[in-house]
């Protein structure tokens, strides 16, 4: 489960605390609070890896798609350097806005797209804490993927508010912004529905 570490009195350097977290925890600083999350479970990891793999070829490599993007797993996004820090499961940048990946671990350009993979321990934080932060800093597109309920929700930021632009489930074929040029097989993201190709 996620843990919220309250800042001490007097205030301490939350980013130093984030950097001191053990390797099995991922830290984020949002609204003056340090959140520490354990490494994700299998369905979460499978869905994130599957979606990243589907998008990498057409959007980062330009194979069967438009290219011109960076599609990255778990980047450390600094909306305000060392103060407002999120680690989305996946994020994408158009290369016209971020021509190169930064040399250090801080990504200080707001992503063009973020995807959060929901888990029982993080779903509330993803929806209640992180969605408003992403809207505040102008992330244009956000997807939420629930690997247990087999659902993908797609949002676009319009007039500083999230608007639903697509709801998909189970085995649906997904074509939705900002990745509408490629049809994604949603069923391929769910770990328990994938068959072993070596059997049968």
MOKA-V595434 format. One record per pair of residues at least 12 apart in sequence whose C-alpha atoms are under 7 Angstrom apart, sorted by the first residue. I is the first residue (numbers start at 0). GAP is how many residues later the second one is. D is the distance in whole Angstrom. If there is no record, write none. Layout:
i:I gap:GAP d:D
i:I gap:GAP d:D
This chain:
i:0 gap:36 d:7
i:0 gap:37 d:7
i:0 gap:120 d:5
i:1 gap:33 d:7
i:1 gap:34 d:6
i:1 gap:35 d:5
i:1 gap:36 d:7
i:1 gap:119 d:6
i:1 gap:120 d:6
i:2 gap:32 d:6
i:2 gap:33 d:5
i:2 gap:34 d:7
i:3 gap:29 d:7
i:3 gap:30 d:6
i:3 gap:31 d:5
i:3 gap:32 d:6
i:4 gap:28 d:7
i:4 gap:29 d:5
i:4 gap:30 d:6
i:5 gap:27 d:6
i:5 gap:28 d:7
i:6 gap:26 d:7
i:13 gap:20 d:7
i:14 gap:67 d:6
i:14 gap:68 d:7
i:23 gap:14 d:6
i:23 gap:15 d:6
i:24 gap:12 d:5
i:24 gap:13 d:5
i:24 gap:14 d:6
i:25 gap:12 d:6
i:27 gap:57 d:5
i:27 gap:58 d:5
i:27 gap:59 d:6
i:28 gap:54 d:7
i:28 gap:55 d:5
i:28 gap:56 d:5
i:28 gap:57 d:7
i:29 gap:54 d:5
i:29 gap:55 d:6
i:30 gap:53 d:7
i:42 gap:104 d:6
i:42 gap:147 d:7
i:42 gap:148 d:6
i:43 gap:73 d:6
i:43 gap:75 d:7
i:43 gap:103 d:6
i:45 gap:143 d:7
i:45 gap:145 d:6
i:46 gap:100 d:6
i:46 gap:142 d:5
i:46 gap:143 d:6
i:47 gap:41 d:7
i:47 gap:69 d:6
i:49 gap:139 d:5
i:50 gap:138 d:7
i:51 gap:19 d:7
i:55 gap:15 d:6
i:64 gap:116 d:7
i:64 gap:117 d:7
i:67 gap:26 d:6
i:67 gap:27 d:5
i:68 gap:23 d:7
i:68 gap:24 d:5
i:68 gap:25 d:4
i:68 gap:26 d:5
i:69 gap:22 d:5
i:69 gap:23 d:5
i:69 gap:24 d:6
i:69 gap:25 d:7
i:70 gap:20 d:6
i:70 gap:21 d:5
i:70 gap:22 d:7
i:71 gap:18 d:6
i:71 gap:19 d:6
i:71 gap:20 d:6
i:72 gap:16 d:6
i:72 gap:17 d:5
i:72 gap:18 d:7
i:73 gap:13 d:5
i:73 gap:14 d:5
i:73 gap:15 d:5
i:73 gap:16 d:6
i:74 gap:12 d:6
i:74 gap:13 d:7
i:74 gap:32 d:7
i:75 gap:29 d:6
i:75 gap:30 d:6
i:75 gap:31 d:6
i:76 gap:29 d:6
i:76 gap:30 d:5
i:76 gap:31 d:6
i:77 gap:28 d:6
i:77 gap:29 d:6
i:77 gap:30 d:5
i:78 gap:29 d:6
i:78 gap:31 d:7
i:78 gap:58 d:7
i:87 gap:26 d:7
i:87 gap:27 d:7
i:87 gap:28 d:6
i:88 gap:26 d:6
i:88 gap:27 d:5
i:88 gap:28 d:6
i:89 gap:24 d:6
i:89 gap:25 d:5
i:89 gap:26 d:7
i:90 gap:20 d:6
i:90 gap:22 d:6
i:90 gap:23 d:4
i:90 gap:24 d:6
i:91 gap:19 d:6
i:91 gap:20 d:6
i:91 gap:21 d:5
i:91 gap:22 d:6
i:92 gap:18 d:5
i:92 gap:19 d:5
i:92 gap:20 d:7
i:93 gap:18 d:7
i:109 gap:29 d:6
i:110 gap:28 d:6
i:111 gap:27 d:6
i:111 gap:28 d:6
i:111 gap:29 d:6
i:112 gap:26 d:6
i:112 gap:27 d:6
i:112 gap:28 d:5
i:112 gap:29 d:6
i:113 gap:27 d:6
i:113 gap:28 d:5
i:113 gap:29 d:6
i:114 gap:27 d:6
i:114 gap:28 d:5
i:114 gap:29 d:6
i:115 gap:27 d:6
i:115 gap:28 d:5
i:115 gap:29 d:6
i:116 gap:27 d:6
i:116 gap:28 d:5
i:116 gap:29 d:6
i:117 gap:26 d:7
i:117 gap:27 d:6
i:117 gap:28 d:5
i:134 gap:22 d:7
i:134 gap:25 d:6
i:134 gap:26 d:7
i:139 gap:16 d:6
i:139 gap:17 d:5
i:140 gap:14 d:6
i:140 gap:15 d:5
i:140 gap:16 d:6
i:140 gap:37 d:7
i:141 gap:12 d:6
i:141 gap:13 d:5
i:141 gap:14 d:6
i:142 gap:12 d:6
i:146 gap:43 d:6
i:149 gap:19 d:6
i:149 gap:20 d:5
i:149 gap:40 d:7
i:150 gap:17 d:6
i:150 gap:18 d:4
i:150 gap:19 d:7
i:151 gap:15 d:6
i:151 gap:16 d:5
i:151 gap:17 d:6
i:152 gap:13 d:6
i:152 gap:14 d:5
i:152 gap:15 d:7
i:153 gap:12 d:5
i:153 gap:13 d:6
i:169 gap:16 d:7
i:169 gap:17 d:6
i:170 gap:14 d:7
i:170 gap:15 d:5
i:170 gap:16 d:4
i:171 gap:13 d:7
i:171 gap:14 d:6
i:171 gap:15 d:7
i:172 gap:12 d:5
i:172 gap:13 d:6
i:173 gap:12 d:7
